[in-house]
Every structure is written in structure tokens, then in C-alpha cells.
Amino acid sequence: MFTTIGIKDIIDIFLVSIILYYVYRVMRVSGTIKIFGGIIAFIVIWILVSRIFEMQLLGSIMDKLVNVGVIILVILFQDDIRIFLSELGSHKSWKRFTNFFKAKKSDTDEVPEYVMHIVYACKNMSQTKTGALIVVKQDMPLVKYEATGEKINAEIESRLIETIFYKGTPLHDGAIIIGDGKIIAASCILPVSHAPNIPRELGLRHRSALGITQETDAVAVIVSEERGEISFAKNGKISRNITTQALERMLSISKNR
């Protein structure tokens, strides 16, 4: 009754576990984790019906549902799947894999200069309760979001960031996008997250930061206009009321990953 488990079976189980883990990550970020539980339950029932108990009629019906279900999932989660495949194929993913076999980097590695400009600007804006939303590009292009704002293409300077978000300037609404060592654009419109688990007190800036980090691999920094709090968003998650030291560390880690 029982078959011998060989190396090939162990590898098979390992690969399936990896796939399920990444599916779980995608659905957790998109706020659809309950659907993941339903999918796992359906797969377990499908295996029991089709493979263990060999119920031909019910098994064939469930086989058809699986084929249709895969197409439906691709349609519903096409943006999340695109992000996952982009992350999987990015050089940073392979870099993380190869770095596993290398010595760990020292915590004293030099912090990129632009990171300090962002940190200084956020510190000053936090003290004056100046609302701000800063998006830092990673691997995925943000061209369609850059096109919604005004092209800047300027060097990253803390005073320039503060000036852009000053209430009297025409560019203070929206987000600035930073990438490739430049402030690429300002007053950009970002996608708004509609995840059900977002705290109700968070406003449009925080929801936009979550939205852009759900749809892309970018990270976002938010300064609250009401409370002066600094927050950091990545992978559809937000760390609220962080210190400037924590912000510096998070930005540096994001860049070096």
C-alpha cells in the first residue's frame, strides 16, 4: 500500500512547498489570505477524492473546476502575479540567493548619500507637520506613475524635497518618485489600496503608499500632516511612527537587497 519515498519525491514536495509559500505571500500582500485558505482546502479535498478514494465522477467534476479555477485566479490576480514574476526574475532575487552562501555584510556598510537626504527632509517635515509622500523605485519601472506628475529630473537634495512639499507650492499634492539617483517626478498620482485591514485613521497618503507597494516593488515614505509621524511602506505593509534611525536603516536595506 505504501510506496518508498525517494530523492525525487522529496524534491517534488520541496518545490510544491515553495510554490505554496509564494502564493501565500502574494495573497497576504493583496489582502486575500482567506482565499488562500479556501484554495488549500479545495486542493486537499481534490486529492482525497481523485487520488486516494478514486471517485471517478466527483473527481472528474473537480478536475474541470481546477482547470477553470486556474484561469479565474490568473484573471483576478494578474497584477499580483506580475509582481511575483517580476520579483522572481529580478537580479535582486538571484542576488539574495547567492548572498546566502556568502559572508554576511557588515552593519557598518556606507549608507547611500541620497538616503540621508530623504531622512533629513523627513525629519524636518515631521517637525513642521508637513505632509509628504516619497516613493523610491527599486527594480520595477514606474513610468506610468511618473507620467501622471511633473518631470523634475533633479539631484536628490533634502531642501528640494522640503520645498516641493511646502504647502505654498503647486507640486505639494501627490507623491515624488525617486530613482536612479534623481528626483524623477513630483505631484504624481498613485494607486490607492482598498485592503480591508487598513486602519481607518490612515488617510490618502498612507493608502497611496500601500497601493504603490502592493502593485510594484517600490518602497514609500510618508510624513503625516496631522501627527507629524514618519511611516514606511513596503510589500503592501506599513511601519508607522518610526524614528529617523529606523527610516535610514529601512531605506538602506531596501536598496541593498
C-alpha positions as CSV (number, residue, x, y, z in Angstrom):
1,M,0.0,0.0,0.0
2,F,2.8,2.4,0.9
3,T,5.4,3.4,-1.6
4,T,9.0,4.2,-0.9
5,I,9.8,7.9,-0.8
6,G,12.9,8.7,-2.9
7,I,15.0,11.7,-3.5
8,K,12.8,12.8,-6.4
9,D,9.7,12.7,-4.2
10,I,11.5,14.9,-1.6
11,I,12.4,17.4,-4.3
12,D,8.9,17.3,-5.6
13,I,7.4,18.1,-2.1
14,F,10.0,20.8,-1.6
15,L,9.2,22.6,-4.9
16,V,5.4,22.4,-4.2
17,S,6.1,23.9,-0.7
18,I,8.0,26.8,-2.3
19,I,5.2,27.5,-4.8
20,L,2.5,27.4,-2.0
21,Y,4.7,29.8,0.1
22,Y,4.9,32.3,-2.7
23,V,1.2,32.1,-3.5
24,Y,0.6,32.7,0.2
25,R,2.9,35.8,0.1
26,V,1.0,37.2,-2.9
27,M,-2.4,36.8,-1.4
28,R,-1.3,38.1,2.0
29,V,0.0,41.3,0.4
30,S,-3.2,41.7,-1.6
31,G,-5.4,41.2,1.4
32,T,-6.9,38.0,0.1
33,I,-5.4,35.5,2.6
34,K,-8.8,33.9,3.3
35,I,-9.0,32.9,-0.4
36,F,-5.6,31.1,0.1
37,G,-7.1,29.0,2.9
38,G,-10.0,28.1,0.6
39,I,-7.7,27.1,-2.2
40,I,-5.6,24.9,0.1
41,A,-8.8,23.2,1.4
42,F,-10.1,22.6,-2.1
43,I,-6.7,21.1,-3.2
44,V,-6.8,18.7,-0.2
45,I,-10.4,17.6,-1.0
46,W,-9.5,17.2,-4.7
47,I,-6.5,15.0,-3.9
48,L,-8.6,12.9,-1.5
49,V,-11.4,12.5,-4.0
50,S,-9.4,11.9,-7.1
51,R,-6.2,10.2,-5.9
52,I,-7.0,8.5,-2.6
53,F,-10.6,7.4,-2.8
54,E,-10.6,7.4,-6.7
55,M,-14.2,8.7,-7.0
56,Q,-14.4,9.0,-10.8
57,L,-17.5,11.1,-11.2
58,L,-16.8,13.6,-8.4
59,G,-13.1,13.5,-9.3
60,S,-13.8,14.4,-13.0
61,I,-16.0,17.3,-11.9
62,M,-13.3,18.7,-9.6
63,D,-10.7,18.2,-12.3
64,K,-12.7,20.5,-14.5
65,L,-13.2,23.0,-11.7
66,V,-9.4,23.1,-11.2
67,N,-8.8,23.8,-14.9
68,V,-11.3,26.7,-14.9
69,G,-10.2,27.9,-11.4
70,V,-6.6,28.4,-12.6
71,I,-7.8,30.7,-15.3
72,I,-10.1,32.6,-12.9
73,L,-7.2,33.1,-10.5
74,V,-5.0,34.4,-13.2
75,I,-7.6,37.0,-14.2
76,L,-8.4,38.1,-10.7
77,F,-4.8,38.3,-9.5
78,Q,-3.0,39.3,-12.7
79,D,-1.3,42.3,-11.1
80,D,-0.1,40.3,-8.1
81,I,1.2,37.5,-10.4
82,R,3.0,40.1,-12.5
83,I,4.7,41.5,-9.4
84,F,5.6,38.0,-8.2
85,L,7.1,37.0,-11.6
86,S,9.0,40.3,-11.8
87,E,10.4,39.7,-8.3
88,L,11.3,36.2,-9.2
89,G,13.2,37.3,-12.3
90,S,14.8,40.3,-10.9
91,H,18.6,40.4,-10.3
92,K,17.9,41.2,-6.6
93,S,16.2,37.8,-6.1
94,W,19.2,36.0,-7.5
95,K,21.5,38.2,-5.5
96,R,19.7,37.2,-2.3
97,F,20.1,33.6,-3.3
98,T,23.8,33.9,-4.0
99,N,24.4,36.0,-0.9
100,F,23.1,33.1,1.2
101,F,26.4,31.4,0.5
102,K,28.5,34.4,1.2
103,A,29.6,36.1,4.3
104,K,27.1,38.5,5.8
105,K,27.7,42.1,5.1
106,S,28.8,44.3,8.0
107,D,26.3,46.7,9.5
108,T,28.9,49.4,9.1
109,D,28.5,49.5,5.3
110,E,28.3,53.0,3.9
111,V,24.8,54.4,3.7
112,P,23.9,55.9,0.2
113,E,24.0,59.7,0.2
114,Y,20.5,60.0,-1.2
115,V,19.2,58.1,1.8
116,M,20.5,60.7,4.2
117,H,18.9,63.5,2.1
118,I,15.5,61.7,2.4
119,V,16.0,61.1,6.1
120,Y,16.9,64.8,6.8
121,A,14.0,66.0,4.7
122,C,11.5,63.7,6.5
123,K,12.9,64.7,9.9
124,N,12.4,68.4,9.2
125,M,8.9,67.9,7.6
126,S,7.9,65.8,10.6
127,Q,8.8,68.6,13.0
128,T,6.8,71.1,11.0
129,K,4.0,68.6,10.3
130,T,4.4,69.0,6.5
131,G,2.6,66.1,4.7
132,A,4.8,64.2,2.3
133,L,4.8,61.0,0.2
134,I,8.1,59.8,-1.3
135,V,8.3,56.8,-3.5
136,V,11.7,55.1,-4.1
137,K,12.0,53.0,-7.2
138,Q,13.6,49.6,-7.0
139,D,13.7,47.2,-9.9
140,M,10.3,47.6,-11.5
141,P,9.8,50.6,-13.8
142,L,7.3,53.3,-12.6
143,V,6.9,55.1,-15.9
144,K,3.1,55.1,-15.9
145,Y,3.1,56.7,-12.4
146,E,5.8,59.2,-13.3
147,A,3.7,60.3,-16.3
148,T,0.9,61.4,-14.0
149,G,3.1,64.1,-12.4
150,E,5.6,66.8,-13.4
151,K,9.0,65.8,-14.6
152,I,11.8,67.1,-12.3
153,N,14.9,65.1,-13.1
154,A,16.9,66.9,-10.4
155,E,19.6,65.9,-7.9
156,I,18.3,64.5,-4.6
157,E,18.6,67.2,-2.0
158,S,16.8,67.5,1.3
159,R,16.0,71.2,0.8
160,L,14.5,70.5,-2.6
161,I,12.3,67.7,-1.2
162,E,11.1,70.0,1.6
163,T,10.4,72.8,-0.9
164,I,8.3,70.5,-3.2
165,F,6.1,69.5,-0.3
166,Y,5.8,73.0,1.2
167,K,2.1,73.9,1.2
168,G,2.5,77.0,-0.9
169,T,4.0,75.2,-3.9
170,P,1.9,73.9,-6.7
171,L,3.6,70.4,-6.5
172,H,3.0,69.7,-2.9
173,D,0.0,67.4,-3.6
174,G,0.7,63.9,-4.7
175,A,4.0,61.9,-4.5
176,I,7.5,62.4,-5.6
177,I,9.3,59.5,-7.3
178,I,13.0,58.9,-6.7
179,G,15.1,56.6,-8.8
180,D,18.5,56.2,-10.4
181,G,19.9,58.9,-8.1
182,K,17.4,61.6,-9.2
183,I,14.1,63.1,-8.2
184,I,12.3,61.9,-11.3
185,A,8.9,63.5,-11.0
186,A,6.7,65.3,-8.5
187,S,2.9,65.6,-7.9
188,C,2.4,62.0,-9.1
189,I,-0.9,60.2,-8.7
190,L,-0.5,56.7,-7.2
191,P,-3.0,53.8,-6.9
192,V,-5.0,53.7,-3.7
193,S,-5.1,50.5,-1.7
194,H,-8.5,49.2,-0.7
195,A,-7.3,46.4,1.6
196,P,-9.9,45.8,4.3
197,N,-7.3,45.7,7.1
198,I,-6.0,49.3,6.8
199,P,-6.6,51.3,10.0
200,R,-9.4,53.8,9.5
201,E,-7.4,56.7,10.7
202,L,-4.9,56.4,7.9
203,G,-5.5,58.9,5.1
204,L,-5.0,59.1,1.3
205,R,-1.2,59.4,1.5
206,H,-0.8,56.2,3.5
207,R,-3.3,54.3,1.3
208,S,-1.5,55.5,-1.8
209,A,1.8,54.3,-0.3
210,L,0.3,50.9,0.4
211,G,-1.2,50.9,-3.1
212,I,2.1,51.5,-4.9
213,T,4.0,49.0,-2.8
214,Q,1.3,46.4,-3.5
215,E,1.5,46.9,-7.3
216,T,5.3,47.3,-7.6
217,D,8.4,46.5,-5.6
218,A,8.9,50.2,-4.8
219,V,9.1,51.4,-1.2
220,A,7.4,54.6,0.1
221,V,8.0,57.0,3.0
222,I,5.1,59.0,4.4
223,V,5.1,62.0,6.7
224,S,1.7,62.6,8.3
225,E,0.3,66.1,8.1
226,E,-1.9,65.6,11.2
227,R,0.5,64.0,13.6
228,G,4.0,64.5,12.0
229,E,4.6,60.8,12.2
230,I,7.0,59.1,9.7
231,S,5.9,55.8,8.2
232,F,7.5,53.4,5.8
233,A,5.6,51.1,3.4
234,K,7.0,48.1,1.6
235,N,5.3,45.0,0.0
236,G,1.9,46.3,1.0
237,K,2.8,46.6,4.7
238,I,3.3,49.8,6.7
239,S,5.5,50.5,9.7
240,R,4.1,53.5,11.5
241,N,5.6,56.2,13.7
242,I,9.2,55.2,13.1
243,T,12.4,57.0,14.1
244,T,14.7,58.7,11.6
245,Q,17.3,56.0,12.5
246,A,14.8,53.3,11.6
247,L,14.0,55.0,8.4
248,E,17.7,55.2,7.5
249,R,18.1,51.5,8.1
250,M,14.9,50.5,6.2
251,L,15.9,52.6,3.1
252,S,19.4,51.3,3.2
253,I,18.3,47.7,3.5
254,S,15.8,48.1,0.6
255,K,18.5,49.5,-1.6
256,N,21.0,46.7,-0.9
257,R,18.6,43.8,-1.1
